[in-house]
Amino acid sequence: MNRRRLLKSGIALLSMLLIAPLRALAAVWNSQAFAAVQIEQALQELGVKQIATSDLITLTAPDFAENGAIVQIEVESHIPGTQAIAILAEKNPTSLIANFMLEPDTRPHIIIRIKLGESGLLKAVIKAGDQYFVTAKYVEVAIGGCN
Amino acid sequence: MGDLMKIRAIAKSEVTEVKVLMLHPMETGRRKNDAGEAIPAHFIQLVTATLNGRIVLQAQWGTGVSKNPYLTFYLSDAKVGDVVGVKWQDNQDQSNAIEGKVLAA
């Protein structure tokens, strides 16, 4: 009588075991967010609903970038409970550049080199719990680097 | 294999600074070669960093990260001798990984 149920739960358990390691990697590339042209659309695909401007995020980038192919930027969040840092450029062909998900003992502090297509706003978006915060900086680009 | 990546983890007073260089073309798919043919997109999509095997950072990247990506991040609890690992996977299903021990400043 319990054979079927046992079989069912066995299959359920087995499929959980098979799926669990995949989910642990959490690594499904968000193709829709990265395909988005507009920042608003990319943020929507990242699950951002409301967003507030914050001066607790330090976004360091050059005022003037000679070569848009290599622009070094630094993002540091002082917002408690920061879990993720997303970097977006409004004038790039696709606006989302990178999204970093951090464990609690990883400092919310990233330095990376990015491409900028033309002069425009660079934005850093912070996720803390279910809240989102943003800061922006205008970067003037001499030679676009998004080819 | 190791030639495609470099890692350096240095324990500083309060944090461990990890610098990683990944040799990768990061092709956007928008560029054309001399014959006018499109060069296919080829870029790193996923980056995972571990401390003694435990995941500490996961990143998703698009084509807006520069060629030969150079990333710096900071760990609060890493000690000298701990092992920091970084692995990437690109849109053509190629991947690479490197490990390095945390060194004293």
gemmi code that builds the backbone of each chain (N, CA, C; Angstrom):
import gemmi

chains = {
    "A": [
        ("MET", (0.832, -1.199, 0.000), (0.000, 0.000, 0.000), (0.870, 1.254, 0.000)),
        ("ASN", (1.965, 1.183, 0.736), (2.816, 2.369, 0.807), (3.907, 2.387, -0.252)),
        ("ARG", (3.822, 1.386, -1.067), (4.895, 1.221, -2.031), (4.956, 2.400, -3.007)),
        ("ARG", (3.768, 2.762, -3.466), (3.703, 3.837, -4.450), (4.183, 5.159, -3.833)),
        ("ARG", (3.708, 5.362, -2.597), (4.070, 6.608, -1.921), (5.598, 6.662, -1.694)),
        ("LEU", (6.092, 5.492, -1.285), (7.528, 5.394, -1.027), (8.304, 5.693, -2.308)),
        ("LEU", (7.805, 5.106, -3.391), (8.449, 5.306, -4.681), (8.419, 6.779, -5.064)),
        ("LYS", (7.246, 7.368, -4.841), (7.073, 8.791, -5.169), (8.044, 9.661, -4.381)),
        ("SER", (8.075, 9.428, -3.049), (8.935, 10.272, -2.222), (10.395, 10.006, -2.550)),
        ("GLY", (10.643, 8.733, -2.943), (12.015, 8.391, -3.334), (12.432, 9.180, -4.548)),
        ("ILE", (11.542, 9.266, -5.509), (11.835, 10.020, -6.731), (11.991, 11.500, -6.403)),
        ("ALA", (11.100, 11.979, -5.525), (11.162, 13.393, -5.139), (12.502, 13.698, -4.484)),
        ("LEU", (12.910, 12.774, -3.595), (14.174, 12.971, -2.876), (15.344, 12.954, -3.857)),
        ("LEU", (15.281, 12.002, -4.775), (16.346, 11.857, -5.750), (16.461, 13.114, -6.614)),
        ("SER", (15.300, 13.614, -7.052), (15.348, 14.799, -7.903), (15.844, 16.008, -7.113)),
        ("MET", (15.505, 16.054, -5.816), (16.006, 17.151, -4.989), (17.529, 17.085, -4.885)),
        ("LEU", (18.013, 15.856, -4.698), (19.461, 15.672, -4.567), (20.159, 16.072, -5.858)),
        ("LEU", (19.512, 15.782, -6.979), (20.121, 16.107, -8.260), (20.097, 17.603, -8.513)),
        ("ILE", (18.996, 18.225, -8.085), (18.834, 19.655, -8.370), (19.649, 20.508, -7.406)),
        ("ALA", (19.732, 20.040, -6.148), (20.365, 20.849, -5.111), (21.749, 21.373, -5.477)),
        ("PRO", (22.665, 20.512, -5.978), (23.992, 21.037, -6.275), (23.961, 22.111, -7.367)),
        ("LEU", (23.044, 21.942, -8.315), (22.925, 22.939, -9.370), (22.474, 24.276, -8.799)),
        ("ARG", (21.496, 24.184, -7.905), (20.983, 25.426, -7.329), (22.014, 26.071, -6.427)),
        ("ALA", (22.833, 25.224, -5.801), (23.865, 25.745, -4.909), (24.813, 26.649, -5.690)),
        ("LEU", (25.003, 26.333, -6.945), (25.845, 27.186, -7.772), (25.148, 28.505, -8.071)),
        ("ALA", (23.819, 28.494, -7.982), (22.991, 29.687, -8.184), (23.348, 30.394, -9.474)),
        ("ALA", (23.987, 29.643, -10.347), (24.644, 30.314, -11.456), (23.888, 30.138, -12.754)),
        ("VAL", (22.753, 30.772, -12.831), (22.078, 30.845, -14.112), (22.237, 32.282, -14.584)),
        ("TRP", (22.947, 32.444, -15.658), (23.228, 33.778, -16.176), (21.915, 34.460, -16.550)),
        ("ASN", (21.719, 35.671, -16.077), (20.471, 36.396, -16.295), (20.465, 37.035, -17.690)),
        ("SER", (20.167, 36.225, -18.697), (20.285, 36.687, -20.089), (19.367, 37.872, -20.374)),
        ("GLN", (18.205, 37.914, -19.739), (17.269, 39.011, -20.014), (17.778, 40.331, -19.469)),
        ("ALA", (18.345, 40.287, -18.276), (18.878, 41.522, -17.693), (20.051, 42.035, -18.530)),
        ("PHE", (20.907, 41.109, -18.988), (22.085, 41.537, -19.758), (21.720, 41.949, -21.182)),
        ("ALA", (20.548, 41.548, -21.662), (20.126, 41.940, -23.010), (19.456, 43.315, -23.004)),
        ("ALA", (19.078, 43.789, -21.827), (18.332, 45.046, -21.739), (19.176, 46.232, -22.171)),
        ("VAL", (18.581, 47.099, -22.965), (19.280, 48.298, -23.424), (19.204, 49.386, -22.353)),
        ("GLN", (17.992, 49.667, -21.897), (17.794, 50.728, -20.903), (18.105, 50.230, -19.489)),
        ("ILE", (18.622, 51.124, -18.659), (18.917, 50.787, -17.267), (17.650, 50.325, -16.536)),
        ("GLU", (16.547, 51.046, -16.752), (15.294, 50.730, -16.052), (14.875, 49.282, -16.336)),
        ("GLN", (15.016, 48.902, -17.590), (14.622, 47.565, -18.012), (15.545, 46.512, -17.382)),
        ("ALA", (16.841, 46.801, -17.364), (17.806, 45.873, -16.769), (17.508, 45.689, -15.280)),
        ("LEU", (17.193, 46.802, -14.600), (16.902, 46.728, -13.164), (15.639, 45.915, -12.913)),
        ("GLN", (14.671, 46.095, -13.787), (13.431, 45.326, -13.658), (13.724, 43.829, -13.761)),
        ("GLU", (14.592, 43.471, -14.705), (14.947, 42.061, -14.891), (15.752, 41.526, -13.704)),
        ("LEU", (16.394, 42.421, -12.974), (17.140, 42.015, -11.776), (16.212, 41.939, -10.555)),
        ("GLY", (14.953, 42.280, -10.749), (13.992, 42.194, -9.655), (13.898, 43.453, -8.810)),
        ("VAL", (14.474, 44.555, -9.307), (14.447, 45.816, -8.559), (13.102, 46.499, -8.792)),
        ("LYS", (12.395, 46.788, -7.702), (11.107, 47.471, -7.854), (11.254, 48.939, -7.494)),
        ("GLN", (11.568, 49.194, -6.243), (11.773, 50.583, -5.837), (13.248, 50.801, -5.571)),
        ("ILE", (13.698, 52.004, -5.861), (15.115, 52.280, -5.660), (15.277, 53.688, -5.110)),
        ("ALA", (16.179, 53.821, -4.148), (16.400, 55.118, -3.511), (17.838, 55.558, -3.722)),
        ("THR", (18.034, 56.844, -3.922), (19.389, 57.375, -4.031), (20.043, 57.350, -2.656)),
        ("SER", (21.316, 56.960, -2.607), (22.007, 56.880, -1.321), (23.398, 57.474, -1.427)),
        ("ASP", (23.783, 58.230, -0.373), (25.149, 58.749, -0.352), (26.049, 57.832, 0.479)),
        ("LEU", (25.544, 56.637, 0.789), (26.354, 55.650, 1.513), (27.071, 54.698, 0.546)),
        ("ILE", (26.993, 55.025, -0.734), (27.705, 54.234, -1.742), (28.790, 55.128, -2.336)),
        ("THR", (30.017, 54.632, -2.336), (31.102, 55.368, -2.971), (31.369, 54.759, -4.336)),
        ("LEU", (31.181, 55.554, -5.370), (31.456, 55.116, -6.732), (32.600, 55.971, -7.262)),
        ("THR", (33.749, 55.346, -7.457), (34.923, 56.079, -7.928), (35.197, 55.710, -9.377)),
        ("ALA", (35.191, 56.721, -10.232), (35.487, 56.524, -11.651), (36.091, 57.822, -12.157)),
        ("PRO", (36.829, 57.771, -13.257), (37.422, 59.019, -13.759), (36.328, 59.965, -14.272)),
        ("ASP", (36.567, 61.284, -14.136), (35.642, 62.259, -14.724), (35.710, 62.168, -16.247)),
        ("PHE", (36.925, 61.902, -16.706), (37.186, 61.878, -18.132), (37.964, 60.608, -18.477)),
        ("ALA", (37.373, 59.774, -19.312), (38.046, 58.529, -19.702), (38.552, 58.669, -21.130)),
        ("GLU", (39.858, 58.614, -21.268), (40.491, 58.736, -22.588), (40.077, 57.564, -23.485)),
        ("ASN", (40.150, 56.377, -22.912), (39.889, 55.149, -23.663), (38.738, 54.382, -23.012)),
        ("GLY", (37.586, 54.383, -23.687), (36.403, 53.730, -23.125), (36.498, 52.220, -23.025)),
        ("ALA", (37.530, 51.636, -23.627), (37.666, 50.173, -23.581), (38.151, 49.683, -22.222)),
        ("ILE", (38.870, 50.554, -21.503), (39.389, 50.175, -20.183), (39.201, 51.338, -19.218)),
        ("VAL", (38.155, 51.253, -18.419), (37.905, 52.293, -17.420), (37.850, 51.610, -16.059)),
        ("GLN", (38.803, 51.933, -15.208), (38.813, 51.294, -13.886), (37.852, 52.006, -12.958)),
        ("ILE", (36.978, 51.237, -12.330), (36.026, 51.827, -11.389), (36.075, 51.067, -10.066)),
        ("GLU", (35.612, 51.760, -9.021), (35.615, 51.169, -7.681), (34.268, 51.462, -7.032)),
        ("VAL", (33.664, 50.441, -6.467), (32.392, 50.623, -5.764), (32.567, 50.121, -4.338)),
        ("GLU", (32.179, 50.960, -3.377), (32.198, 50.520, -1.982), (30.889, 50.943, -1.338)),
        ("SER", (30.215, 49.975, -0.726), (28.940, 50.272, -0.076), (29.129, 50.340, 1.433)),
        ("HIS", (28.523, 51.381, 2.031), (28.512, 51.490, 3.492), (27.112, 51.227, 4.023)),
        ("ILE", (26.264, 50.661, 3.165), (24.900, 50.325, 3.564), (24.933, 48.972, 4.283)),
        ("PRO", (24.452, 48.935, 5.541), (24.488, 47.676, 6.290), (23.718, 46.578, 5.546)),
        ("GLY", (24.272, 45.380, 5.574), (23.583, 44.245, 4.969), (23.637, 44.219, 3.454)),
        ("THR", (24.631, 44.888, 2.882), (24.769, 44.870, 1.415), (25.016, 43.438, 0.937)),
        ("GLN", (24.181, 42.988, -0.010), (24.289, 41.611, -0.512), (24.740, 41.549, -1.953)),
        ("ALA", (24.456, 42.621, -2.701), (24.808, 42.583, -4.118), (25.142, 43.978, -4.624)),
        ("ILE", (26.049, 44.015, -5.589), (26.455, 45.265, -6.240), (26.290, 45.069, -7.746)),
        ("ALA", (25.458, 45.899, -8.367), (25.315, 45.854, -9.822), (25.896, 47.130, -10.419)),
        ("ILE", (26.548, 46.995, -11.558), (27.163, 48.140, -12.234), (26.506, 48.290, -13.601)),
        ("LEU", (26.035, 49.509, -13.881), (25.330, 49.764, -15.140), (25.797, 51.077, -15.770)),
        ("ALA", (25.775, 51.139, -17.089), (26.134, 52.358, -17.808), (24.995, 52.695, -18.757)),
        ("GLU", (24.462, 53.924, -18.624), (23.228, 54.257, -19.361), (23.417, 54.293, -20.866)),
        ("LYS", (24.634, 54.620, -21.343), (24.816, 54.776, -22.779), (25.472, 53.575, -23.455)),
        ("ASN", (25.710, 52.505, -22.696), (26.272, 51.311, -23.333), (25.200, 50.604, -24.176)),
        ("PRO", (25.616, 49.834, -25.196), (24.645, 49.128, -26.040), (23.692, 48.256, -25.219)),
        ("THR", (24.237, 47.597, -24.187), (23.402, 46.952, -23.173), (23.906, 47.503, -21.842)),
        ("SER", (22.974, 47.934, -20.995), (23.387, 48.773, -19.863), (24.013, 48.004, -18.702)),
        ("LEU", (23.568, 46.760, -18.471), (24.105, 46.020, -17.321), (25.501, 45.491, -17.634)),
        ("ILE", (26.454, 45.859, -16.798), (27.842, 45.438, -17.005), (28.169, 44.225, -16.141)),
        ("ALA", (27.814, 44.297, -14.864), (28.155, 43.206, -13.947), (27.243, 43.242, -12.734)),
        ("ASN", (27.030, 42.072, -12.148), (26.264, 41.963, -10.912), (27.020, 41.021, -9.977)),
        ("PHE", (27.413, 41.544, -8.828), (28.196, 40.768, -7.858), (27.325, 40.403, -6.667)),
        ("MET", (27.274, 39.112, -6.322), (26.534, 38.673, -5.143), (27.540, 38.260, -4.077)),
        ("LEU", (27.405, 38.853, -2.901), (28.436, 38.728, -1.876), (27.933, 38.000, -0.644)),
        ("GLU", (28.786, 37.166, -0.073), (28.494, 36.542, 1.213), (28.827, 37.552, 2.311)),
        ("PRO", (28.265, 37.333, 3.526), (28.433, 38.338, 4.587), (29.893, 38.681, 4.919)),
        ("ASP", (30.828, 37.732, 4.761), (32.220, 38.061, 5.112), (33.010, 38.583, 3.900)),
        ("THR", (32.312, 38.841, 2.820), (32.959, 39.486, 1.685), (32.588, 40.956, 1.737)),
        ("ARG", (33.604, 41.816, 1.768), (33.342, 43.251, 1.872), (32.596, 43.750, 0.636)),
        ("PRO", (31.634, 44.637, 0.823), (30.933, 45.203, -0.332), (31.801, 46.250, -1.013)),
        ("HIS", (32.869, 45.775, -1.614), (33.915, 46.650, -2.149), (34.551, 45.940, -3.343)),
        ("ILE", (34.366, 46.505, -4.521), (34.811, 45.868, -5.754), (35.593, 46.870, -6.602)),
        ("ILE", (36.680, 46.415, -7.188), (37.377, 47.221, -8.197), (37.409, 46.400, -9.484)),
        ("ILE", (36.999, 47.015, -10.595), (36.964, 46.291, -11.854), (37.153, 47.267, -13.016)),
        ("ARG", (37.608, 46.728, -14.146), (37.773, 47.550, -15.345), (36.625, 47.260, -16.306)),
        ("ILE", (35.993, 48.324, -16.764), (34.806, 48.166, -17.617), (34.955, 48.934, -18.931)),
        ("LYS", (34.013, 48.654, -19.852), (33.956, 49.371, -21.130), (32.834, 50.399, -21.067)),
        ("LEU", (33.096, 51.593, -21.603), (32.054, 52.604, -21.711), (31.936, 53.026, -23.171)),
        ("GLY", (30.733, 52.956, -23.701), (30.490, 53.232, -25.116), (30.566, 54.705, -25.457)),
        ("GLU", (30.012, 55.546, -24.593), (30.067, 56.991, -24.802), (29.819, 57.697, -23.477)),
        ("SER", (29.957, 59.010, -23.492), (29.762, 59.782, -22.268), (28.362, 59.551, -21.717)),
        ("GLY", (28.279, 59.391, -20.408), (26.966, 59.174, -19.806), (27.096, 58.809, -18.348)),
        ("LEU", (25.953, 58.491, -17.751), (25.936, 58.157, -16.333), (26.337, 56.705, -16.111)),
        ("LEU", (27.192, 56.540, -15.109), (27.563, 55.219, -14.626), (26.826, 55.058, -13.301)),
        ("LYS", (26.217, 53.899, -13.093), (25.446, 53.723, -11.857), (25.884, 52.468, -11.102)),
        ("ALA", (25.869, 52.574, -9.780), (26.094, 51.419, -8.914), (24.817, 51.202, -8.123)),
        ("VAL", (24.268, 50.000, -8.210), (23.028, 49.668, -7.512), (23.337, 48.627, -6.440)),
        ("ILE", (22.892, 48.920, -5.226), (23.151, 48.049, -4.080), (21.862, 47.371, -3.649)),
        ("LYS", (21.974, 46.069, -3.390), (20.845, 45.329, -2.816), (21.161, 45.042, -1.355)),
        ("ALA", (20.250, 45.430, -0.463), (20.383, 45.118, 0.967), (19.031, 44.619, 1.436)),
        ("GLY", (18.920, 43.321, 1.716), (17.621, 42.731, 2.013), (16.735, 42.876, 0.788)),
        ("ASP", (15.535, 43.424, 0.981), (14.683, 43.628, -0.196), (14.668, 45.101, -0.607)),
        ("GLN", (15.695, 45.835, -0.178), (15.787, 47.248, -0.545), (16.922, 47.474, -1.530)),
        ("TYR", (16.731, 48.490, -2.367), (17.726, 48.801, -3.387), (18.113, 50.273, -3.323)),
        ("PHE", (19.412, 50.528, -3.511), (19.933, 51.887, -3.441), (20.843, 52.140, -4.641)),
        ("VAL", (20.927, 53.393, -5.041), (21.712, 53.713, -6.226), (22.531, 54.986, -6.019)),
        ("THR", (23.679, 55.014, -6.665), (24.419, 56.254, -6.796), (24.930, 56.310, -8.227)),
        ("ALA", (25.160, 57.536, -8.727), (25.543, 57.682, -10.129), (26.691, 58.667, -10.278)),
        ("LYS", (27.444, 58.495, -11.341), (28.517, 59.444, -11.656), (28.588, 59.596, -13.170)),
        ("TYR", (28.718, 60.853, -13.604), (28.830, 61.110, -15.036), (30.288, 60.922, -15.463)),
        ("VAL", (30.494, 60.124, -16.491), (31.847, 59.923, -17.018), (31.870, 60.363, -18.474)),
        ("GLU", (32.796, 61.260, -18.767), (32.964, 61.709, -20.139), (33.938, 60.761, -20.820)),
        ("VAL", (33.569, 60.277, -21.997), (34.386, 59.281, -22.691), (34.887, 59.862, -24.011)),
        ("ALA", (36.214, 59.823, -24.223), (36.785, 60.360, -25.456), (36.581, 59.384, -26.616)),
        ("ILE", (37.038, 58.154, -26.428), (36.895, 57.141, -27.472), (36.092, 55.984, -26.900)),
        ("GLY", (34.950, 55.724, -27.483), (34.063, 54.668, -26.981), (34.720, 53.305, -27.062)),
        ("GLY", (34.398, 52.460, -26.101), (35.079, 51.157, -26.026), (34.144, 49.969, -25.996)),
        ("CYS", (33.007, 50.076, -26.678), (32.052, 48.971, -26.585), (31.943, 48.138, -27.845)),
        ("ASN", (32.904, 48.289, -28.771), (32.844, 47.460, -29.972), (33.251, 46.032, -29.652)),
    ],
    "B": [
        ("MET", (47.252, 26.064, -18.568), (45.992, 26.493, -17.964), (46.206, 27.665, -17.028)),
        ("GLY", (47.164, 27.513, -16.143), (47.424, 28.552, -15.156), (47.827, 29.863, -15.782)),
        ("ASP", (48.307, 29.792, -17.015), (48.729, 31.012, -17.690), (47.571, 31.946, -17.997)),
        ("LEU", (46.360, 31.387, -17.989), (45.193, 32.198, -18.326), (44.665, 32.999, -17.140)),
        ("MET", (45.218, 32.734, -15.966), (44.757, 33.457, -14.779), (45.918, 33.724, -13.840)),
        ("LYS", (45.760, 34.818, -13.084), (46.711, 35.091, -12.019), (45.922, 35.517, -10.797)),
        ("ILE", (46.410, 35.135, -9.627), (45.713, 35.535, -8.403), (46.749, 35.947, -7.368)),
        ("ARG", (46.391, 36.972, -6.567), (47.257, 37.367, -5.471), (46.371, 37.796, -4.311)),
        ("ALA", (46.525, 37.115, -3.193), (45.722, 37.430, -2.009), (46.678, 37.843, -0.892)),
        ("ILE", (46.495, 39.052, -0.387), (47.387, 39.597, 0.629), (46.577, 39.964, 1.875)),
        ("ALA", (46.978, 39.415, 3.022), (46.318, 39.765, 4.282), (46.818, 41.123, 4.740)),
        ("LYS", (45.915, 42.090, 4.815), (46.284, 43.418, 5.315), (45.778, 43.533, 6.736)),
        ("SER", (45.812, 44.722, 7.316), (45.492, 44.827, 8.737), (44.071, 44.347, 9.057)),
        ("GLU", (43.091, 44.770, 8.282), (41.714, 44.382, 8.608), (41.075, 43.462, 7.574)),
        ("VAL", (41.592, 43.510, 6.377), (40.975, 42.707, 5.312), (42.044, 41.989, 4.505)),
        ("THR", (41.592, 41.007, 3.757), (42.467, 40.371, 2.772), (42.058, 40.878, 1.395)),
        ("GLU", (43.033, 41.410, 0.685), (42.787, 41.942, -0.646), (43.105, 40.860, -1.671)),
        ("VAL", (42.133, 40.562, -2.531), (42.330, 39.542, -3.563), (42.281, 40.211, -4.928)),
        ("LYS", (43.341, 40.037, -5.693), (43.392, 40.579, -7.058), (43.466, 39.403, -8.024)),
        ("VAL", (42.611, 39.441, -9.040), (42.574, 38.349, -10.013), (42.637, 38.914, -11.423)),
        ("LEU", (43.517, 38.338, -12.227), (43.598, 38.688, -13.643), (43.180, 37.466, -14.449)),
        ("MET", (42.264, 37.673, -15.388), (41.789, 36.568, -16.232), (42.072, 36.947, -17.680)),
        ("LEU", (42.857, 36.151, -18.361), (43.124, 36.458, -19.760), (41.954, 35.957, -20.603)),
        ("HIS", (41.230, 36.898, -21.184), (40.029, 36.530, -21.949), (39.706, 37.653, -22.935)),
        ("PRO", (39.300, 37.305, -24.180), (39.055, 38.363, -25.181), (37.862, 39.261, -24.870)),
        ("MET", (36.869, 38.762, -24.137), (35.651, 39.530, -23.826), (35.082, 40.189, -25.083)),
        ("GLU", (34.882, 39.371, -26.103), (34.328, 39.861, -27.376), (32.829, 40.125, -27.232)),
        ("THR", (32.405, 41.290, -27.700), (30.995, 41.672, -27.545), (30.088, 41.027, -28.588)),
        ("GLY", (30.668, 40.611, -29.718), (29.847, 40.127, -30.826), (29.481, 41.244, -31.794)),
        ("ARG", (29.915, 42.471, -31.475), (29.608, 43.612, -32.344), (30.781, 44.003, -33.235)),
        ("ARG", (31.933, 43.372, -32.996), (33.132, 43.735, -33.745), (33.234, 42.932, -35.043)),
        ("LYS", (33.858, 43.526, -36.053), (34.075, 42.805, -37.314), (35.569, 42.627, -37.540)),
        ("ASN", (35.936, 41.520, -38.203), (37.347, 41.320, -38.533), (37.692, 42.061, -39.822)),
        ("ASP", (38.928, 41.938, -40.293), (39.380, 42.686, -41.469), (38.564, 42.341, -42.712)),
        ("ALA", (38.012, 41.125, -42.751), (37.218, 40.697, -43.904), (35.759, 41.159, -43.785)),
        ("GLY", (35.471, 41.881, -42.713), (34.116, 42.387, -42.538), (33.147, 41.396, -41.918)),
        ("GLU", (33.682, 40.266, -41.469), (32.817, 39.265, -40.839), (32.706, 39.531, -39.334)),
        ("ALA", (31.524, 39.294, -38.817), (31.314, 39.521, -37.383), (32.138, 38.527, -36.564)),
        ("ILE", (32.795, 39.053, -35.542), (33.513, 38.180, -34.608), (32.495, 37.747, -33.548)),
        ("PRO", (32.314, 36.433, -33.373), (31.272, 35.974, -32.439), (31.520, 36.452, -31.010)),
        ("ALA", (30.433, 36.693, -30.302), (30.541, 37.079, -28.897), (31.270, 35.983, -28.134)),
        ("HIS", (32.188, 36.382, -27.288), (32.948, 35.440, -26.469), (33.338, 36.168, -25.198)),
        ("PHE", (32.592, 35.917, -24.141), (32.834, 36.670, -22.914), (32.514, 35.831, -21.683)),
        ("ILE", (33.167, 36.166, -20.594), (32.936, 35.491, -19.310), (31.562, 35.898, -18.785)),
        ("GLN", (30.785, 34.900, -18.363), (29.445, 35.172, -17.838), (29.356, 34.977, -16.330)),
        ("LEU", (30.082, 33.967, -15.842), (29.957, 33.633, -14.426), (31.334, 33.565, -13.769)),
        ("VAL", (31.440, 34.187, -12.614), (32.679, 34.134, -11.843), (32.311, 33.717, -10.419)),
        ("THR", (33.033, 32.743, -9.887), (32.785, 32.299, -8.516), (34.089, 32.343, -7.743)),
        ("ALA", (34.061, 32.956, -6.573), (35.236, 32.983, -5.714), (34.941, 32.198, -4.450)),
        ("THR", (35.940, 31.442, -3.983), (35.772, 30.644, -2.771), (36.898, 30.942, -1.777)),
        ("LEU", (36.577, 30.739, -0.502), (37.578, 30.814, 0.560), (37.577, 29.450, 1.240)),
        ("ASN", (38.686, 28.734, 1.153), (38.778, 27.354, 1.654), (37.606, 26.504, 1.152)),
        ("GLY", (37.247, 26.703, -0.106), (36.219, 25.888, -0.738), (34.798, 26.411, -0.585)),
        ("ARG", (34.604, 27.385, 0.282), (33.258, 27.934, 0.514), (33.052, 29.176, -0.355)),
        ("ILE", (31.900, 29.240, -1.011), (31.642, 30.379, -1.909), (31.549, 31.685, -1.121)),
        ("VAL", (32.289, 32.700, -1.565), (32.242, 34.019, -0.926), (31.755, 35.103, -1.876)),
        ("LEU", (31.835, 34.851, -3.179), (31.407, 35.852, -4.161), (30.986, 35.134, -5.434)),
        ("GLN", (29.860, 35.589, -5.988), (29.424, 35.086, -7.284), (29.088, 36.285, -8.149)),
        ("ALA", (29.593, 36.286, -9.346), (29.325, 37.422, -10.221), (28.768, 36.948, -11.543)),
        ("GLN", (27.901, 37.786, -12.117), (27.435, 37.585, -13.479), (27.936, 38.777, -14.279)),
        ("TRP", (28.571, 38.490, -15.403), (29.131, 39.557, -16.224), (28.503, 39.579, -17.607)),
        ("GLY", (28.481, 40.772, -18.198), (28.075, 40.927, -19.590), (29.275, 41.329, -20.425)),
        ("THR", (29.003, 41.838, -21.605), (30.098, 42.187, -22.515), (30.757, 43.514, -22.131)),
        ("GLY", (30.235, 44.193, -21.107), (30.773, 45.486, -20.695), (31.973, 45.411, -19.768)),
        ("VAL", (32.406, 44.208, -19.435), (33.639, 44.076, -18.651), (34.808, 44.070, -19.641)),
        ("SER", (35.869, 44.805, -19.333), (36.994, 44.964, -20.252), (37.683, 43.647, -20.571)),
        ("LYS", (38.347, 43.646, -21.723), (39.203, 42.528, -22.132), (40.226, 42.232, -21.031)),
        ("ASN", (40.552, 40.966, -20.870), (41.464, 40.543, -19.795), (41.029, 41.114, -18.433)),
        ("PRO", (39.871, 40.682, -17.975), (39.289, 41.247, -16.746), (40.242, 41.211, -15.547)),
        ("TYR", (40.224, 42.320, -14.829), (41.059, 42.486, -13.649), (40.134, 42.891, -12.514)),
        ("LEU", (39.989, 41.995, -11.547), (39.013, 42.187, -10.476), (39.709, 42.196, -9.120)),
        ("THR", (39.285, 43.135, -8.275), (39.771, 43.165, -6.894), (38.569, 43.064, -5.961)),
        ("PHE", (38.683, 42.171, -4.952), (37.649, 42.123, -3.921), (38.314, 41.890, -2.568)),
        ("TYR", (37.518, 42.022, -1.500), (38.086, 42.036, -0.158), (37.342, 41.075, 0.772)),
        ("LEU", (38.101, 40.276, 1.522), (37.509, 39.302, 2.446), (37.813, 39.683, 3.885)),
        ("SER", (36.799, 39.587, 4.746), (36.959, 39.986, 6.153), (37.674, 38.928, 6.976)),
        ("ASP", (37.368, 37.661, 6.719), (37.782, 36.608, 7.657), (38.931, 35.724, 7.180)),
        ("ALA", (39.532, 36.065, 6.052), (40.599, 35.205, 5.537), (41.883, 35.406, 6.345)),
        ("LYS", (42.599, 34.293, 6.573), (43.854, 34.358, 7.325), (45.014, 33.887, 6.442)),
        ("VAL", (46.204, 34.259, 6.828), (47.395, 33.819, 6.096), (47.383, 32.291, 6.001)),
        ("GLY", (47.574, 31.766, 4.806), (47.582, 30.323, 4.591), (46.256, 29.778, 4.072)),
        ("ASP", (45.178, 30.560, 4.248), (43.882, 30.146, 3.683), (43.986, 30.106, 2.157)),
        ("VAL", (43.079, 29.344, 1.566), (43.121, 29.200, 0.105), (41.942, 29.935, -0.538)),
        ("VAL", (42.272, 30.856, -1.429), (41.252, 31.585, -2.184), (41.240, 31.028, -3.606)),
        ("GLY", (40.064, 30.679, -4.071), (39.922, 30.157, -5.427), (39.017, 31.037, -6.253)),
        ("VAL", (39.318, 31.136, -7.546), (38.433, 31.870, -8.459), (38.264, 31.033, -9.717)),
        ("LYS", (37.009, 30.956, -10.176), (36.687, 30.160, -11.344), (35.817, 30.983, -12.271)),
        ("TRP", (36.053, 30.899, -13.567), (35.128, 31.566, -14.491), (34.602, 30.597, -15.527)),
        ("GLN", (33.461, 30.982, -16.094), (32.845, 30.208, -17.165), (32.336, 31.200, -18.196)),
        ("ASP", (32.590, 30.938, -19.486), (32.152, 31.901, -20.498), (30.973, 31.400, -21.318)),
        ("ASN", (30.529, 32.228, -22.261), (29.323, 31.901, -23.038), (29.567, 30.788, -24.044)),
        ("GLN", (30.826, 30.393, -24.228), (31.131, 29.261, -25.105), (31.441, 28.014, -24.282)),
        ("ASP", (31.042, 28.048, -23.020), (31.209, 26.927, -22.090), (32.660, 26.572, -21.787)),
        ("GLN", (33.550, 27.501, -22.050), (34.922, 27.301, -21.606), (35.017, 27.791, -20.168)),
        ("SER", (35.953, 27.241, -19.434), (36.108, 27.686, -18.055), (37.556, 27.567, -17.630)),
        ("ASN", (37.870, 28.225, -16.542), (39.212, 28.148, -15.996), (39.135, 28.456, -14.505)),
        ("ALA", (40.133, 27.990, -13.771), (40.123, 28.199, -12.327), (41.547, 28.340, -11.829)),
        ("ILE", (41.683, 29.047, -10.720), (43.001, 29.202, -10.085), (42.812, 29.264, -8.579)),
        ("GLU", (43.846, 28.831, -7.863), (43.825, 28.951, -6.408), (45.102, 29.612, -5.947)),
        ("GLY", (44.995, 30.326, -4.846), (46.190, 30.940, -4.294), (46.077, 31.016, -2.785)),
        ("LYS", (47.235, 30.913, -2.106), (47.216, 31.031, -0.650), (47.284, 32.498, -0.241)),
        ("VAL", (46.607, 32.800, 0.856), (46.675, 34.154, 1.392), (48.066, 34.365, 1.971)),
        ("LEU", (48.731, 35.410, 1.511), (50.091, 35.724, 1.962), (50.068, 36.888, 2.943)),
        ("ALA", (51.101, 36.947, 3.776), (51.216, 38.079, 4.697), (51.619, 39.323, 3.926)),
        ("ALA", (51.190, 40.460, 4.393), (51.494, 41.724, 3.698), (52.998, 41.994, 3.727)),
    ],
}
model = gemmi.Model(1)
for chain_id, residues in chains.items():
    chain = gemmi.Chain(chain_id)
    for i, (resn, *xyz) in enumerate(residues, 1):
        res = gemmi.Residue()
        res.name, res.seqid = resn, gemmi.SeqId(i, " ")
        for name, pos in zip(("N", "CA", "C"), xyz):
            atom = gemmi.Atom()
            atom.name, atom.element = name, gemmi.Element(name[0])
            atom.pos, atom.b_iso = gemmi.Position(*pos), 0.0
            res.add_atom(atom)
        chain.add_residue(res)
    model.add_chain(chain)
structure = gemmi.Structure()
structure.add_model(model)
structure.setup_entities()
